[in-house]
Structures are given as structure tokens and as C-alpha cells.
Amino acid sequence: MGIIVAIEGADGVGKNTTSRLLCETLQAAGKTATVIGFPRYGETVAGVTIGRYLAGDMPVPVTPHAAATLYALDRFEWRDQILAAVDAHDVLIFDRYVASNMAYQGARVPAEESRALMEWILALETGQFALPAPALSIYLNTPWELARALILQKAERSYTAKSFDEYEADVALQQRVRGNYESIVAANLLGPWQIVHASAEGAMRPPAEIVGDIIAHLEAVTQ
């Protein structure tokens, strides 16, 4: 059975690029590795609904608890594939995982309710839905102004033709998401965390440098 590493962070910090390059680097070093990204747009019932939600196509407002349950169900629908991937590889890499649900939905409620909602999501996903916890979670950190510019460079997403989806367009939400991630990291919710700075001096660091930092943290966990 392999280990799980989750690549986390707010929108536009390079999670997908980092996850893919980390996988390729581990494979080049002789490890078996694979990436699973969430949400599974178009591949799960919940994922299709999440796509509509982020595109602003839902006919009624979606409460934070309802949205949290949708994101959790997306992973629960993919649970068999997750467990099979852990069994078949040395390293399973998640491009977003449970902490993303916690950080984003916790940002949609008043600050005094945020921690309780995040802990509820944690219990739902790892308790009731029995999703495995990562051996290591990486928080990719970069200034929002830089991240926002990088979002504009993304290719068109399968779920929306807009430059920004409903979450990306809300600057205040993005700032609260970052604060929630910092709280999750500080409390080691979901297991051990490491912060990796994805930018330096106003520009993104080379992806290979970022991956090098992650591998060093991963080696420390597995020794």
C-alpha cells in the first residue's frame, strides 16, 4: 500500500501543474505514482452538479452545508478508485482533497461559524464516508494578486467558459479561503502539513523547484 500526498491551496497557485510534475518526477526516480484531481467534473453525479454550481447555473442558491456535501459526495463516488490507486502505487497524489472543501465552505459562513463547519466537513469525509487521510498535505502559498493573474491564463474549463468561476470571481472569499487554509495548517487538521511558497519576489518559482521542496518534505515523512 502506498502513501497519499495532497496538494492544496487557493485558486491560481499552480496545484495542477505541481501535482503532474511531482508525479512525473517520482516516476522518473523509479516510484509508481499517479494523480487524482477533484472535483471529477463530468465523471460523478456530484461532479456534474458541482460544475453547474461553479458556472452559476443552479436555479436556487446552494448553502455552504449543501455545497460541502456535494464536494464530499464527489469524492465518495470515487472512493473505490481512490483505494485501488493507493493499493497499486507507491504514491497517490491528490490535486485538491478534503481540506479544499473545508477551506472554501468555511469561507462562506460567518467567521465565528467557520471552524465548526470545517470540523463537520472533516468528520463527514473521513468519518462517515471513510475517505483515507493523507500522510502529508502541502499548502501552496502565493499572493492573491499573482494567483488571480494566473487564473486568467488558464485554458477554458470543462464546466464554464467564463474567465473566473463563481469562487474565483469573489476576491473577499478568496482571502477568507487563504485564512482558513492557514488555520487548517496550524492545527494540522487532516494530518501533517508543510507550507511551500510557490512564488518569490513577485513571480512564480520554477515548477521543478517547487516539486523539489515537496519531495524533500515527502522524504522526511517516509523515512
C-alpha positions as CSV (number, residue, x, y, z in Angstrom):
1,M,0.0,0.0,0.0
2,G,1.3,3.4,-0.9
3,I,1.1,6.8,0.8
4,I,-1.1,9.8,0.0
5,V,0.1,13.3,-0.5
6,A,-2.4,16.1,-1.1
7,I,-1.6,19.3,-3.0
8,E,-3.7,22.1,-1.6
9,G,-4.1,25.9,-1.9
10,A,-6.4,28.6,-3.1
11,D,-7.2,29.2,-6.8
12,G,-4.4,30.0,-9.2
13,V,-1.5,28.8,-7.1
14,G,-0.4,26.0,-9.5
15,K,-1.9,22.9,-7.9
16,N,-2.5,21.0,-11.2
17,T,0.9,21.8,-12.6
18,T,2.7,20.9,-9.4
19,S,0.7,17.7,-9.0
20,R,1.5,16.5,-12.5
21,L,5.2,17.4,-12.3
22,L,5.5,15.8,-8.9
23,C,4.1,12.6,-10.3
24,E,6.4,12.6,-13.3
25,T,9.4,13.3,-11.1
26,L,8.6,10.4,-8.8
27,Q,8.1,8.1,-11.7
28,A,11.5,9.2,-13.2
29,A,13.0,8.2,-9.8
30,G,11.6,4.7,-10.1
31,K,8.5,5.2,-8.0
32,T,5.0,4.2,-9.0
33,A,2.8,7.3,-8.7
34,T,-0.5,8.7,-10.0
35,V,-2.6,11.8,-9.7
36,I,-6.3,12.1,-8.9
37,G,-7.9,15.5,-9.1
38,F,-11.1,16.8,-7.6
39,P,-13.8,17.7,-8.4
40,R,-14.5,14.9,-11.0
41,Y,-16.3,17.2,-13.4
42,G,-18.4,15.0,-15.8
43,E,-17.4,11.8,-14.1
44,T,-19.5,11.6,-11.0
45,V,-23.1,12.7,-10.4
46,A,-21.9,15.2,-7.8
47,G,-19.1,16.4,-10.1
48,V,-21.6,17.3,-12.8
49,T,-23.7,19.2,-10.3
50,I,-20.6,21.0,-8.9
51,G,-19.7,22.1,-12.4
52,R,-23.2,23.7,-12.8
53,Y,-22.8,25.3,-9.4
54,L,-19.4,26.9,-10.1
55,A,-20.7,28.1,-13.5
56,G,-23.6,29.9,-11.8
57,D,-26.2,27.7,-13.5
58,M,-28.0,26.4,-10.4
59,P,-31.7,27.6,-10.2
60,V,-31.6,28.1,-6.5
61,P,-28.9,29.2,-4.0
62,V,-26.6,26.5,-2.7
63,T,-26.0,26.7,1.1
64,P,-22.5,26.0,2.4
65,H,-23.6,22.8,4.0
66,A,-25.2,21.6,0.8
67,A,-22.1,22.5,-1.2
68,A,-19.9,20.8,1.3
69,T,-21.9,17.6,1.0
70,L,-21.7,17.8,-2.8
71,Y,-17.9,18.0,-2.8
72,A,-17.8,15.2,-0.2
73,L,-20.1,13.0,-2.3
74,D,-17.9,13.6,-5.4
75,R,-15.0,12.0,-3.5
76,F,-17.2,9.3,-2.0
77,E,-18.4,8.3,-5.5
78,W,-14.7,8.0,-6.5
79,R,-13.8,6.1,-3.3
80,D,-13.2,2.7,-4.9
81,Q,-10.8,4.3,-7.4
82,I,-9.0,6.1,-4.6
83,L,-8.5,2.9,-2.6
84,A,-7.4,1.0,-5.7
85,A,-4.9,3.7,-6.6
86,V,-3.4,3.6,-3.1
87,D,-3.0,-0.2,-3.3
88,A,-1.4,0.0,-6.8
89,H,1.1,2.8,-6.3
90,D,3.9,3.9,-4.1
91,V,2.5,7.5,-4.0
92,L,-1.1,8.7,-4.7
93,I,-1.2,12.5,-5.3
94,F,-4.4,14.4,-4.8
95,D,-4.9,17.7,-6.8
96,R,-7.3,19.1,-4.1
97,Y,-8.8,16.9,-1.4
98,V,-10.8,17.2,1.8
99,A,-9.0,20.4,3.0
100,S,-10.2,22.3,-0.1
101,N,-13.8,21.6,0.9
102,M,-13.1,22.7,4.4
103,A,-11.3,25.9,3.4
104,Y,-13.8,27.0,0.8
105,Q,-17.1,26.2,2.6
106,G,-15.7,27.6,5.8
107,A,-15.2,30.8,4.0
108,R,-18.9,31.1,3.1
109,V,-20.2,31.3,6.6
110,P,-19.6,34.0,9.3
111,A,-16.1,33.8,10.8
112,E,-17.4,32.6,14.2
113,E,-19.1,29.6,12.5
114,S,-16.2,28.7,10.2
115,R,-14.2,26.3,12.5
116,A,-17.3,24.3,13.4
117,L,-18.2,23.8,9.7
118,M,-14.7,22.8,8.8
119,E,-14.6,20.2,11.5
120,W,-18.1,19.0,10.4
121,I,-16.7,18.5,6.9
122,L,-13.7,16.7,8.2
123,A,-15.9,14.3,10.1
124,L,-18.2,13.8,7.1
125,E,-15.4,12.9,4.7
126,T,-13.0,10.9,6.8
127,G,-15.6,9.5,9.2
128,Q,-19.0,8.8,7.6
129,F,-17.5,8.5,4.1
130,A,-14.3,6.8,5.3
131,L,-12.0,8.6,2.9
132,P,-8.3,8.0,3.7
133,A,-6.3,10.8,5.3
134,P,-3.1,12.0,3.6
135,A,0.3,11.1,5.0
136,L,1.3,14.7,4.0
137,S,-0.6,17.7,2.8
138,I,1.2,20.5,1.0
139,Y,-0.2,24.1,1.2
140,L,1.0,26.0,-1.9
141,N,1.1,29.7,-0.9
142,T,1.4,32.7,-3.2
143,P,-0.1,36.2,-3.1
144,W,-3.6,36.5,-4.4
145,E,-2.8,39.2,-6.9
146,L,-0.3,36.9,-8.7
147,A,-2.7,33.9,-8.4
148,R,-5.5,36.0,-10.0
149,A,-3.4,36.8,-12.9
150,L,-2.5,33.2,-13.4
151,I,-6.2,32.2,-13.4
152,L,-6.7,34.4,-16.4
153,Q,-4.0,32.3,-18.2
154,K,-5.9,29.0,-17.7
155,A,-7.3,27.1,-20.6
156,E,-11.1,27.0,-20.9
157,R,-12.5,24.7,-18.2
158,S,-15.0,21.9,-19.0
159,Y,-17.6,23.4,-16.7
160,T,-17.5,27.1,-17.7
161,A,-16.4,29.4,-20.5
162,K,-16.0,32.3,-18.0
163,S,-12.6,33.7,-17.1
164,F,-13.5,33.3,-13.4
165,D,-15.9,30.8,-11.9
166,E,-18.2,31.7,-9.0
167,Y,-15.5,31.2,-6.4
168,E,-12.6,32.7,-8.3
169,A,-14.6,35.9,-9.0
170,D,-15.2,36.6,-5.3
171,V,-12.0,38.3,-4.1
172,A,-13.2,38.5,-0.5
173,L,-14.0,34.8,-0.5
174,Q,-10.5,34.0,-1.8
175,Q,-8.9,36.0,1.0
176,R,-11.0,34.1,3.6
177,V,-10.1,30.8,2.0
178,R,-6.5,31.6,2.5
179,G,-7.1,32.4,6.1
180,N,-8.9,29.1,6.6
181,Y,-6.0,27.2,5.0
182,E,-3.6,28.8,7.3
183,S,-5.8,27.8,10.3
184,I,-6.0,24.2,9.0
185,V,-2.2,24.0,8.5
186,A,-1.6,25.5,12.0
187,A,-3.9,22.9,13.6
188,N,-2.6,20.0,11.5
189,L,-6.2,19.2,10.6
190,L,-6.3,16.0,8.4
191,G,-2.7,15.2,9.4
192,P,0.7,16.7,8.9
193,W,1.1,19.8,6.7
194,Q,4.0,21.7,5.1
195,I,3.9,25.1,3.5
196,V,5.6,25.5,0.2
197,H,5.9,29.0,-1.3
198,A,5.1,28.9,-5.0
199,S,6.3,32.4,-5.7
200,A,9.3,34.6,-4.8
201,E,9.9,38.3,-5.5
202,G,6.5,38.8,-7.3
203,A,6.9,35.9,-9.7
204,M,6.1,32.2,-9.7
205,R,9.0,29.9,-8.8
206,P,10.1,27.3,-11.4
207,P,7.8,24.3,-11.1
208,A,10.8,22.0,-10.6
209,E,12.0,24.0,-7.6
210,I,8.5,23.7,-6.0
211,V,8.4,20.0,-6.6
212,G,11.9,19.7,-5.2
213,D,10.7,21.2,-1.9
214,I,7.7,18.8,-1.8
215,I,9.9,15.8,-2.4
216,A,12.2,16.8,0.4
217,H,9.1,17.1,2.7
218,L,7.8,13.7,1.4
219,E,11.1,12.0,2.1
220,A,11.1,13.3,5.7
221,V,7.7,11.8,6.2
222,T,8.5,8.4,4.8
223,Q,11.9,7.9,6.5
